């Protein structure tokens, strides 16, 4: 496990860029932390490093967004509104979790075992002011 201290949004984005450098097609990164901890900020940094242009916003109300990156496609999911996928369309995540793309999943607990090929787990937490503690853990199957 790697622990990083971030003191600003720019530093959190830089951690996201470092995360992106480790990823390949089909990899899934689960991103956890309380509301406002910097999950989307970290993902924005990863998307920029993967060559995504334009706005990067949390897809809380649409479940997911797909971006065209210069290096590879990027999927960004936010499962905050879902307790689980029990009553959902079984194909809900299929357009996002594809073998050609990197996927970042905020609030991943709802998806459970449907998140195959997890490469990395990222946990963010507030440590006061604009500071965040970021923990990066590789998955054994990643």
C-alpha positions as CSV (number, residue, x, y, z in Angstrom):
1,X,0.0,0.0,0.0
2,X,1.2,3.5,-0.8
3,X,0.1,6.5,1.2
4,X,0.2,10.0,-0.3
5,X,-0.7,13.4,1.3
6,X,-2.3,15.9,-1.0
7,X,-2.6,19.5,0.0
8,X,-4.6,20.8,-3.0
9,X,-6.8,19.8,-5.9
10,X,-3.8,20.1,-8.2
11,X,-1.8,17.6,-6.1
12,X,-4.8,15.2,-6.1
13,X,-5.0,15.5,-9.9
14,X,-1.2,14.7,-10.0
15,X,-1.8,11.5,-8.0
16,X,-4.5,10.6,-10.5
17,X,-2.0,11.1,-13.4
18,X,0.4,8.7,-11.6
19,X,-2.4,6.2,-11.3
20,X,-3.2,6.4,-15.0
21,X,0.4,5.6,-15.9
22,X,0.0,2.1,-14.3
23,X,-3.2,1.2,-16.2
24,X,-4.0,-0.7,-19.3
25,X,-7.1,-1.8,-21.2
26,X,-9.7,-3.6,-19.1
27,X,-8.3,-2.3,-15.8
28,X,-10.8,-1.2,-13.2
29,X,-9.9,1.3,-10.4
30,X,-12.3,1.5,-7.5
31,X,-12.3,4.9,-5.8
32,X,-13.7,5.3,-2.3
33,X,-14.1,8.2,0.2
34,X,-16.7,10.4,1.8
35,X,-18.6,13.0,-0.2
36,X,-16.2,15.8,-1.1
37,X,-13.0,13.8,-0.5
38,X,-11.7,14.4,-4.0
39,X,-12.7,11.2,-5.9
40,X,-13.7,13.0,-9.0
41,X,-10.7,15.3,-8.8
42,X,-8.3,12.3,-8.7
43,X,-10.2,10.8,-11.6
44,X,-10.0,14.1,-13.6
45,X,-6.2,14.0,-13.2
46,X,-6.1,10.4,-14.5
47,X,-8.4,11.3,-17.4
48,X,-6.1,14.2,-18.4
49,X,-3.1,11.9,-18.3
50,X,-4.9,9.5,-20.6
51,X,-5.5,12.3,-23.1
52,X,-9.2,13.1,-22.3
53,X,-10.1,16.7,-23.2
54,X,-13.1,18.7,-22.1
55,X,-15.0,18.7,-18.8
56,X,-14.7,15.7,-16.4
57,X,-17.7,15.7,-14.0
58,X,-19.0,13.1,-11.6
59,X,-21.8,11.1,-13.4
60,X,-23.9,10.8,-10.2
61,X,-27.2,11.1,-11.9
62,X,-26.3,9.2,-15.1
63,X,-24.4,6.3,-13.5
64,X,-21.6,6.6,-16.1
65,X,-19.8,8.5,-18.8
66,X,-17.4,7.3,-21.5
67,X,-14.6,9.5,-22.7
68,X,-12.2,9.2,-25.7
69,X,-8.7,9.3,-24.4
70,X,-5.6,9.7,-26.7
71,X,-4.1,6.5,-25.1
72,X,-7.3,4.5,-24.6
73,X,-11.0,5.0,-23.8
74,X,-12.0,5.9,-20.2
75,X,-15.2,5.0,-18.4
76,X,-16.2,6.9,-15.3
77,X,-18.9,5.4,-13.1
78,X,-20.5,6.8,-10.0
79,X,-22.7,4.3,-8.1
80,X,-23.6,6.6,-5.2
81,X,-27.3,6.3,-5.8
82,X,-27.4,2.5,-5.9
83,X,-27.4,0.3,-2.8
84,X,-26.7,-2.8,-5.0
85,X,-27.4,-3.9,-8.5
86,X,-30.1,-6.5,-7.5
87,X,-33.1,-4.7,-9.1
88,X,-31.1,-3.1,-11.9
89,X,-30.8,-4.1,-15.6
90,X,-28.2,-6.9,-15.6
91,X,-26.4,-5.0,-18.5
92,X,-26.3,-1.7,-16.6
93,X,-22.5,-1.6,-16.4
94,X,-21.7,-3.4,-19.6
95,X,-21.2,-0.3,-21.8
96,X,-18.6,1.0,-19.3
97,X,-16.7,-2.1,-18.2
98,X,-15.2,-3.1,-21.5
99,X,-11.9,-4.8,-22.3
100,X,-10.7,-1.9,-24.4
101,X,-11.2,0.8,-21.7
102,X,-9.9,1.8,-18.3
103,X,-12.8,2.2,-15.8
104,X,-12.9,4.3,-12.6
105,X,-15.7,3.5,-10.3
106,X,-16.8,5.8,-7.5
107,X,-18.8,4.3,-4.7
108,X,-18.0,0.7,-5.9
109,X,-19.7,-1.3,-3.1
110,X,-23.0,-1.5,-5.1
111,X,-21.3,-3.4,-7.9
112,X,-19.6,-6.0,-5.7
113,X,-18.1,-8.9,-7.7
114,X,-19.2,-7.4,-11.1
115,X,-16.1,-5.3,-11.1
116,X,-13.7,-7.8,-12.7
117,X,-10.0,-7.1,-13.3
118,X,-9.6,-4.6,-10.5
119,X,-6.2,-3.2,-10.8
120,X,-6.2,-0.7,-8.0
121,X,-8.1,0.5,-5.0
122,X,-7.9,4.2,-4.1
123,X,-9.2,5.6,-0.8
124,X,-9.4,9.3,-0.1
125,X,-10.2,11.0,3.2
126,X,-10.2,14.5,4.5
127,X,-7.4,15.4,6.9
128,X,-8.3,19.1,7.4
129,X,-8.7,22.1,5.2
130,X,-7.7,21.2,1.6
131,X,-5.6,18.3,2.7
132,X,-6.4,14.7,1.8
133,X,-4.8,11.4,2.6
134,X,-4.8,9.1,-0.4
135,X,-4.1,5.3,-0.1
136,X,-3.4,3.3,-3.2
137,X,-3.6,-0.5,-3.0
138,X,-2.9,-3.0,-5.8
139,X,-5.4,-5.9,-6.1
140,X,-3.7,-9.3,-6.2
141,X,-5.6,-10.2,-9.4
142,X,-4.8,-6.9,-11.1
